Amino acid sequence: MKYRVGQDMPYAKASRNKKKMFRFIDSFLDVGERYVPTSTVFEKLDAASIVNYMFSHEFAVGKVVLDTGCGYGYGCGYLAQVATYAVGIDINSRAVKFGKRNFAKSNTDFVVADATHLPFRDDCFTVVVSFEVIEHLSNNEKFLSETWRTLNGNGVMITSSPNKRISSPNREIPINPYHVKEFYPHELRELFEKNFDSVRVLGKRIINKDYLQATSKDGWKRIIVKMTTKMQSNILGMLIIAAIPIRMRLWVNKRTLPSLKPSDFEISNQNVDEADTIFVVAEKPKAKPGSIIATVT
């Protein structure tokens, strides 16, 4: 069963024709918004993508886990190794089919679903992870409300999103056309504090010195990085990227920049404002979001 797309997709605020174009691109082509795994071995995949799930690993041990916006399912499959049960959802049916085919286990399930209309009963998950999803949604509060509803009383949500200070500084509309709204760290904290009791905001950054030098120096490597960033900010550029075979893109990346390992990333509460990506770890409160707790003494 497929669930309605609604108003909460990347193309929600685009013109009618652009919406159709984004829907086509999102359904049939890989434009870099979802990482396409080139191996079924988790450790061989892109370090920037798998490090999010490695961070969440200890939270998932013995728990019932939901991966909202699971993409092609590699992360959900990884967490299922230690979780009691793991469910991955994504709006893209092709991605969900890929996950079922390559990463399904006896304790996993993959479902086509909308992050703001979850097809699950209340209090059924212990941990919800959602990486680089919230910036694609126009109704963020509905997304968090649905997540809260499906988490049990001791539930934890772990999410990440680009740091607007780095990705789209001083811009109301994000540079990436697939992003509806990006957040500064304090904005993401305030949003989560409306719904959750304990909110920790962390920053994810690259600490590999060779990589940082390659992206900061002038020269052909820097030019390629800038060109790729520019192409990802418009529809034509996205189509060109999508037309390039995955293996060729990987070859160019390897020739352009030093390869990264999970150990080349740091996720901490140090200098969060300067981090490329914001991480939030939020614990569910005892009361429903928006309700008033009265104590009688």
Kinemage of the C-alpha trace (Angstrom):
@kinemage 1
@onewidth
@group {chain A} dominant
@subgroup {mainchain}
@vectorlist {calphas} color= white
{ca met a 1} P 0.000 0.000 0.000
{ca lys a 2} L 1.283 3.452 -0.883
{ca tyr a 3} L 0.611 6.505 1.241
{ca arg a 4} L -0.220 9.967 -0.007
{ca val a 5} L 2.588 12.351 -0.798
{ca gly a 6} L 0.772 15.367 0.641
{ca gln a 7} L 2.358 18.795 0.975
{ca asp a 8} L 5.506 17.689 2.696
{ca met a 9} L 7.795 16.747 -0.165
{ca pro a 10} L 10.807 18.660 -1.517
{ca tyr a 11} L 8.778 20.157 -4.326
{ca ala a 12} L 5.982 21.435 -2.033
{ca lys a 13} L 6.768 25.117 -2.584
{ca ala a 14} L 7.774 24.908 -6.237
{ca ser a 15} L 5.621 25.904 -9.192
{ca arg a 16} L 3.253 23.306 -10.666
{ca asn a 17} L 5.628 22.399 -13.494
{ca lys a 18} L 8.628 22.248 -11.164
{ca lys a 19} L 6.702 19.952 -8.835
{ca lys a 20} L 6.171 17.527 -11.693
{ca met a 21} L 9.848 17.722 -12.611
{ca phe a 22} L 11.030 17.138 -9.042
{ca arg a 23} L 8.598 14.228 -8.676
{ca phe a 24} L 9.970 12.655 -11.863
{ca ile a 25} L 13.586 13.154 -10.808
{ca asp a 26} L 12.963 11.897 -7.282
{ca ser a 27} L 11.097 8.790 -8.471
{ca phe a 28} L 13.351 7.601 -11.292
{ca leu a 29} L 16.787 9.143 -10.995
{ca asp a 30} L 19.559 9.308 -8.437
{ca val a 31} L 20.587 12.933 -7.960
{ca gly a 32} L 22.569 12.558 -4.768
{ca glu a 33} L 19.764 13.273 -2.306
{ca arg a 34} L 19.648 9.598 -1.395
{ca tyr a 35} L 22.965 7.850 -1.121
{ca val a 36} L 22.917 4.834 -3.458
{ca pro a 37} L 24.920 1.979 -1.925
{ca thr a 38} L 27.414 0.315 -4.243
{ca ser a 39} L 27.877 -2.676 -1.957
{ca thr a 40} L 25.763 -4.706 0.456
{ca val a 41} L 28.671 -4.662 2.922
{ca phe a 42} L 27.930 -1.780 5.282
{ca glu a 43} L 31.569 -1.013 6.107
{ca lys a 44} L 32.394 -0.471 2.405
{ca leu a 45} L 29.820 2.276 1.954
{ca asp a 46} L 30.245 6.058 1.996
{ca ala a 47} L 31.693 7.074 5.360
{ca ala a 48} L 29.679 10.309 5.605
{ca ser a 49} L 26.480 8.272 5.354
{ca ile a 50} L 27.287 5.278 7.526
{ca val a 51} L 28.770 7.292 10.388
{ca asn a 52} L 25.256 8.528 11.245
{ca tyr a 53} L 24.126 4.964 11.839
{ca met a 54} L 27.306 4.020 13.661
{ca phe a 55} L 26.595 6.881 16.066
{ca ser a 56} L 23.066 5.476 16.611
{ca his a 57} L 24.259 1.890 17.052
{ca glu a 58} L 24.422 1.896 20.848
{ca phe a 59} L 20.950 3.435 21.118
{ca ala a 60} L 19.456 0.624 18.997
{ca val a 61} L 20.748 -2.351 20.989
{ca gly a 62} L 17.770 -4.501 21.984
{ca lys a 63} L 15.280 -1.831 20.845
{ca val a 64} L 12.467 -1.538 18.301
{ca val a 65} L 13.760 0.976 15.752
{ca leu a 66} L 12.165 3.126 13.050
{ca asp a 67} L 14.357 4.639 10.322
{ca thr a 68} L 12.344 7.504 8.837
{ca gly a 69} L 13.590 8.405 5.371
{ca cys a 70} L 15.641 5.220 5.211
{ca gly a 71} L 16.560 5.674 1.546
{ca tyr a 72} L 17.953 2.450 0.117
{ca gly a 73} L 17.870 0.681 3.462
{ca tyr a 74} L 21.552 0.099 4.250
{ca gly a 75} L 21.326 1.881 7.614
{ca cys a 76} L 18.162 0.130 8.680
{ca gly a 77} L 19.794 -3.197 7.863
{ca tyr a 78} L 22.828 -2.218 9.917
{ca leu a 79} L 20.780 -1.261 12.995
{ca ala a 80} L 18.754 -4.475 12.659
{ca gln a 81} L 21.930 -6.395 13.542
{ca val a 82} L 21.551 -5.249 17.156
{ca ala a 83} L 17.894 -4.166 17.354
{ca thr a 84} L 14.999 -6.418 18.333
{ca tyr a 85} L 13.181 -5.195 15.221
{ca ala a 86} L 13.839 -2.455 12.683
{ca val a 87} L 11.461 -0.771 10.231
{ca gly a 88} L 12.576 1.525 7.416
{ca ile a 89} L 10.182 3.918 5.662
{ca asp a 90} L 10.699 6.118 2.620
{ca ile a 91} L 8.398 7.954 0.227
{ca asn a 92} L 10.321 6.551 -2.753
{ca ser a 93} L 9.027 3.099 -3.703
{ca arg a 94} L 12.141 2.246 -5.745
{ca ala a 95} L 14.349 2.869 -2.734
{ca val a 96} L 12.101 0.749 -0.522
{ca lys a 97} L 12.165 -2.130 -3.029
{ca phe a 98} L 15.966 -1.907 -3.129
{ca gly a 99} L 16.093 -2.098 0.669
{ca lys a 100} L 13.823 -5.134 0.753
{ca arg a 101} L 15.899 -6.877 -1.897
{ca asn a 102} L 19.343 -6.181 -0.444
{ca phe a 103} L 19.132 -5.433 3.280
{ca ala a 104} L 16.046 -7.243 4.616
{ca lys a 105} L 16.507 -9.626 7.523
{ca ser a 106} L 14.115 -11.701 9.580
{ca asn a 107} L 13.673 -8.769 11.968
{ca thr a 108} L 13.296 -5.965 9.406
{ca asp a 109} L 10.549 -4.453 7.327
{ca phe a 110} L 10.549 -1.728 4.666
{ca val a 111} L 7.441 0.343 3.979
{ca val a 112} L 6.514 3.113 1.530
{ca ala a 113} L 5.151 5.843 3.797
{ca asp a 114} L 4.983 9.578 4.459
{ca ala a 115} L 7.033 10.850 7.418
{ca thr a 116} L 4.171 13.147 8.474
{ca his a 117} L 1.508 10.400 8.339
{ca leu a 118} L 3.093 7.328 9.875
{ca pro a 119} L 1.060 4.101 9.434
{ca phe a 120} L 1.903 2.792 12.907
{ca arg a 121} L 0.090 2.611 16.231
{ca asp a 122} L 1.006 4.792 19.203
{ca asp a 123} L 4.000 3.960 21.426
{ca cys a 124} L 5.375 1.174 19.229
{ca phe a 125} L 9.022 2.249 18.766
{ca thr a 126} L 11.812 2.730 21.269
{ca val a 127} L 14.179 4.574 18.927
{ca val a 128} L 13.495 6.679 15.819
{ca val a 129} L 16.361 7.780 13.589
{ca ser a 130} L 15.946 10.214 10.717
{ca phe a 131} L 18.975 11.556 8.897
{ca glu a 132} L 18.829 14.540 6.526
{ca val a 133} L 15.040 14.353 6.220
{ca ile a 134} L 13.560 17.227 8.197
{ca glu a 135} L 14.920 19.867 5.794
{ca his a 136} L 12.815 18.285 3.026
{ca leu a 137} L 9.527 18.751 4.874
{ca ser a 138} L 7.260 21.797 4.966
{ca asn a 139} L 5.346 20.635 8.045
{ca asn a 140} L 8.131 19.980 10.528
{ca glu a 141} L 5.884 20.091 13.578
{ca lys a 142} L 3.633 17.370 12.121
{ca phe a 143} L 6.724 15.283 11.468
{ca leu a 144} L 7.852 15.625 15.090
{ca ser a 145} L 4.312 15.104 16.393
{ca glu a 146} L 4.002 11.842 14.456
{ca thr a 147} L 7.424 10.732 15.657
{ca trp a 148} L 6.437 11.557 19.243
{ca arg a 149} L 3.182 9.614 18.854
{ca thr a 150} L 4.908 6.427 17.732
{ca leu a 151} L 7.659 6.569 20.380
{ca asn a 152} L 7.038 4.840 23.691
{ca gly a 153} L 7.495 6.525 27.064
{ca asn a 154} L 11.257 6.003 27.138
{ca gly a 155} L 11.730 6.707 23.448
{ca val a 156} L 14.649 8.537 21.856
{ca met a 157} L 14.771 10.350 18.512
{ca ile a 158} L 18.068 10.906 16.714
{ca thr a 159} L 18.087 13.186 13.707
{ca ser a 160} L 20.499 15.206 11.599
{ca ser a 161} L 20.189 18.127 9.219
{ca pro a 162} L 22.540 20.493 7.363
{ca asn a 163} L 23.710 23.494 9.333
{ca lys a 164} L 22.166 26.485 7.554
{ca arg a 165} L 25.109 28.615 8.602
{ca ile a 166} L 27.260 26.444 6.309
{ca ser a 167} L 24.845 25.211 3.620
{ca ser a 168} L 22.754 28.340 2.934
{ca pro a 169} L 24.143 31.269 4.959
{ca asn a 170} L 21.979 34.397 5.092
{ca arg a 171} L 19.419 32.930 2.693
{ca glu a 172} L 15.720 32.410 3.371
{ca ile a 173} L 15.407 29.866 0.542
{ca pro a 174} L 17.938 27.007 0.705
{ca ile a 175} L 20.497 26.693 -2.094
{ca asn a 176} L 19.584 23.029 -2.526
{ca pro a 177} L 16.267 22.980 -4.467
{ca tyr a 178} L 15.210 19.782 -2.694
{ca his a 179} L 15.311 21.478 0.699
{ca val a 180} L 12.214 23.300 1.911
{ca lys a 181} L 13.699 24.700 5.107
{ca glu a 182} L 17.152 24.526 6.649
{ca phe a 183} L 17.965 25.342 10.274
{ca tyr a 184} L 20.552 27.083 12.368
{ca pro a 185} L 21.485 24.984 15.430
{ca his a 186} L 19.457 27.138 17.829
{ca glu a 187} L 16.393 26.924 15.554
{ca leu a 188} L 16.511 23.135 15.513
{ca arg a 189} L 16.895 23.054 19.286
{ca glu a 190} L 13.880 25.323 19.757
{ca leu a 191} L 11.781 23.193 17.405
{ca phe a 192} L 12.583 19.990 19.281
{ca glu a 193} L 12.117 21.550 22.704
{ca lys a 194} L 8.465 22.154 21.828
{ca asn a 195} L 7.944 18.396 21.760
{ca phe a 196} L 10.663 16.665 23.752
{ca asp a 197} L 11.904 16.827 27.344
{ca ser a 198} L 15.635 16.403 26.957
{ca val a 199} L 17.255 17.823 23.820
{ca arg a 200} L 20.963 17.576 23.062
{ca val a 201} L 22.370 19.387 20.026
{ca leu a 202} L 25.657 18.137 18.576
{ca gly a 203} L 27.753 18.932 15.536
{ca lys a 204} L 29.168 16.554 12.926
{ca arg a 205} L 32.356 17.647 11.199
{ca ile a 206} L 35.220 16.266 9.130
{ca ile a 207} L 38.531 16.169 10.984
{ca asn a 208} L 40.674 14.623 8.222
{ca lys a 209} L 43.372 17.265 7.616
{ca asp a 210} L 44.187 16.141 4.056
{ca tyr a 211} L 40.530 16.415 3.060
{ca leu a 212} L 40.155 19.833 4.656
{ca gln a 213} L 43.255 21.099 2.870
{ca ala a 214} L 42.039 19.750 -0.492
{ca thr a 215} L 38.715 21.565 -0.178
{ca ser a 216} L 40.243 24.824 1.000
{ca lys a 217} L 43.077 25.255 -1.539
{ca asp a 218} L 42.712 26.816 -4.972
{ca gly a 219} L 43.284 24.670 -8.047
{ca trp a 220} L 41.454 22.052 -10.081
{ca lys a 221} L 40.271 20.066 -7.067
{ca arg a 222} L 38.640 23.140 -5.574
{ca ile a 223} L 37.099 24.017 -8.955
{ca ile a 224} L 35.500 20.574 -9.280
{ca val a 225} L 34.069 20.788 -5.768
{ca lys a 226} L 32.593 24.231 -6.498
{ca met a 227} L 31.183 23.093 -9.848
{ca thr a 228} L 29.492 20.087 -8.256
{ca thr a 229} L 27.959 22.262 -5.537
{ca lys a 230} L 26.681 24.691 -8.159
{ca met a 231} L 25.148 21.910 -10.264
{ca gln a 232} L 23.308 20.504 -7.248
{ca ser a 233} L 21.495 23.826 -6.783
{ca asn a 234} L 19.351 23.676 -9.938
{ca ile a 235} L 17.212 21.208 -11.885
{ca leu a 236} L 19.425 21.074 -15.003
{ca gly a 237} L 22.494 20.382 -12.889
{ca met a 238} L 20.650 17.643 -11.011
{ca leu a 239} L 19.687 15.993 -14.316
{ca ile a 240} L 23.294 16.110 -15.519
{ca ile a 241} L 24.513 14.530 -12.273
{ca ala a 242} L 21.824 11.854 -12.519
{ca ala a 243} L 22.993 10.969 -16.035
{ca ile a 244} L 26.527 10.214 -14.816
{ca pro a 245} L 26.940 6.549 -13.792
{ca ile a 246} L 27.427 5.994 -10.066
{ca arg a 247} L 30.818 4.327 -10.494
{ca met a 248} L 32.107 7.226 -12.566
{ca arg a 249} L 31.033 9.687 -9.871
{ca leu a 250} L 32.857 7.616 -7.277
{ca trp a 251} L 35.971 7.562 -9.482
{ca val a 252} L 35.894 11.366 -9.840
{ca asn a 253} L 35.449 11.762 -6.076
{ca lys a 254} L 38.431 9.531 -5.390
{ca arg a 255} L 40.571 11.460 -7.874
{ca thr a 256} L 39.412 14.805 -6.494
{ca leu a 257} L 39.385 14.350 -2.750
{ca pro a 258} L 41.028 12.043 -0.222
{ca ser a 259} L 38.809 9.110 0.715
{ca leu a 260} L 37.199 9.339 4.123
{ca lys a 261} L 36.732 6.744 6.860
{ca pro a 262} L 34.217 6.888 9.713
{ca ser a 263} L 37.107 7.811 12.014
{ca asp a 264} L 37.591 10.997 9.942
{ca phe a 265} L 34.345 12.374 11.391
{ca glu a 266} L 33.613 13.769 14.802
{ca ile a 267} L 30.189 14.163 16.417
{ca ser a 268} L 30.363 16.237 19.586
{ca asn a 269} L 28.968 19.245 21.431
{ca gln a 270} L 32.073 21.291 20.607
{ca asn a 271} L 31.673 24.331 18.293
{ca val a 272} L 28.285 23.188 17.028
{ca asp a 273} L 27.706 26.457 15.151
{ca glu a 274} L 30.737 25.701 12.963
{ca ala a 275} L 29.765 22.107 12.135
{ca asp a 276} L 28.571 21.089 8.663
{ca thr a 277} L 25.745 18.970 10.051
{ca ile a 278} L 23.597 19.321 13.152
{ca phe a 279} L 22.702 16.258 15.234
{ca val a 280} L 19.829 16.203 17.716
{ca val a 281} L 19.269 13.521 20.362
{ca ala a 282} L 15.855 14.045 21.947
{ca glu a 283} L 14.069 12.047 24.656
{ca lys a 284} L 10.302 11.773 24.723
{ca pro a 285} L 8.480 13.626 27.511
{ca lys a 286} L 5.806 12.079 29.697
{ca ala a 287} L 3.108 14.482 28.518
{ca lys a 288} L 1.702 14.983 25.032
{ca pro a 289} L 3.226 17.959 23.142
{ca gly a 290} L 1.276 21.127 23.840
{ca ser a 291} L -0.511 19.775 26.929
{ca ile a 292} L -0.352 21.408 30.362
{ca ile a 293} L 0.805 19.478 33.390
{ca ala a 294} L -0.831 20.564 36.628
{ca thr a 295} L 0.529 19.423 39.986
{ca val a 296} L -1.512 19.375 43.153
{ca thr a 297} L 0.276 19.826 46.432
